[in-house]
Amino acid sequence: MIRGQKGFTLVEMLIVLLIISVLILITIPNVTKHFASIDDKGCSAYVSMVQGQVEAYRVDKMEYPTIEDLIADDYISGDEATCPSGERVTIEPNGHVKLVDGPKPPKDSLP
């Protein structure tokens, strides 16, 4: 080994890699928890938006719509018929918007 050269030893590199690995192991579970929280907040905001469109439709047409009515009259677009997490929404006869249990089925599946 040449004495005049500067650099990292193998032990120093292994210590740095160990520290980076520990930091990654700590942060990954926290990040996945935040993704679930973001989906929940996104669905809540989506339901509120659809509820607003239901009220706008009721003011315009004097009746409560279905999801199909909102799409047909361009109050929402067809790709907005589900939450970001894939859950479908439905409108009750009294105009209340709620989530339907379960994600939207794929378009190519049979009923």
C-alpha positions in Angstrom: 0.0 0.0 0.0 1.3 3.4 -0.9 1.4 5.7 2.2 0.9 9.0 0.4 -2.6 8.2 -1.0 -5.8 9.3 0.6 -9.1 7.4 0.4 -11.6 5.4 2.3 -10.8 2.0 3.8 -13.0 -1.0 3.4 -14.2 -0.7 7.0 -15.2 2.9 6.6 -17.2 2.1 3.4 -18.9 -0.8 5.2 -19.9 1.5 8.1 -21.4 4.0 5.7 -23.3 1.3 3.9 -24.6 0.0 7.2 -25.8 3.5 8.2 -27.6 4.0 4.9 -29.2 0.6 5.1 -30.6 1.4 8.6 -31.9 4.7 7.5 -33.7 3.1 4.5 -35.2 0.4 6.8 -36.6 3.1 9.1 -38.1 5.3 6.3 -39.8 2.7 4.1 -42.5 1.7 6.6 -43.3 5.4 7.3 -43.6 6.1 3.6 -46.1 3.3 3.0 -48.2 4.5 5.9 -48.4 7.9 4.3 -49.5 6.5 0.9 -52.6 4.9 2.6 -53.4 8.2 4.3 -53.1 10.0 1.0 -55.6 7.6 -0.6 -58.1 8.1 2.2 -57.8 11.9 2.0 -58.1 11.7 -1.8 -61.3 9.7 -1.5 -62.8 12.1 1.1 -62.0 15.1 -1.2 -63.5 13.2 -4.2 -66.7 12.4 -2.4 -67.0 16.1 -1.4 -66.5 17.1 -5.0 -69.2 14.7 -6.3 -71.5 15.9 -3.5 -71.1 19.5 -4.8 -71.8 18.4 -8.3 -75.0 16.6 -7.1 -76.1 19.8 -5.4 -75.4 21.8 -8.6 -77.4 19.3 -10.7 -80.3 19.5 -8.1 -80.3 23.3 -8.4 -80.3 23.1 -12.2 -82.8 20.2 -12.8 -84.8 20.2 -9.5 -84.1 16.5 -8.9 -81.3 14.3 -7.5 -79.1 12.6 -10.2 -77.5 9.3 -10.5 -73.8 8.9 -11.4 -74.8 8.2 -14.9 -76.9 11.5 -15.0 -73.8 13.5 -13.8 -71.6 11.9 -16.5 -74.2 12.3 -19.3 -74.8 16.0 -18.5 -71.0 16.7 -18.1 -71.1 17.5 -14.4 -68.3 15.0 -14.0 -66.3 13.1 -16.6 -66.5 9.3 -17.1 -63.0 8.7 -15.7 -64.1 10.5 -12.5 -66.6 7.9 -11.5 -64.2 6.3 -9.0 -62.0 7.4 -6.1 -58.2 7.5 -6.7 -58.0 4.3 -4.7 -60.4 2.6 -7.1 -63.5 2.5 -4.9 -66.8 3.3 -6.7 -69.2 6.0 -5.5 -72.9 5.9 -5.5 -75.6 8.5 -5.0 -78.5 7.6 -2.7 -82.1 8.6 -3.6 -81.8 11.5 -1.1 -78.8 12.8 -2.9 -76.1 11.7 -0.4 -72.9 10.5 -2.0 -71.2 7.5 -0.5 -68.5 5.0 -1.3 -69.4 1.5 -2.4 -67.5 -1.3 -0.7 -64.7 -2.7 -2.9 -62.8 -1.4 -5.9 -64.2 -0.9 -9.4 -64.1 -4.1 -11.4 -61.9 -4.2 -14.5 -63.6 -3.2 -17.7 -62.9 -6.5 -19.4 -64.3 -8.7 -16.6 -67.7 -10.3 -17.0 -70.5 -9.3 -14.6 
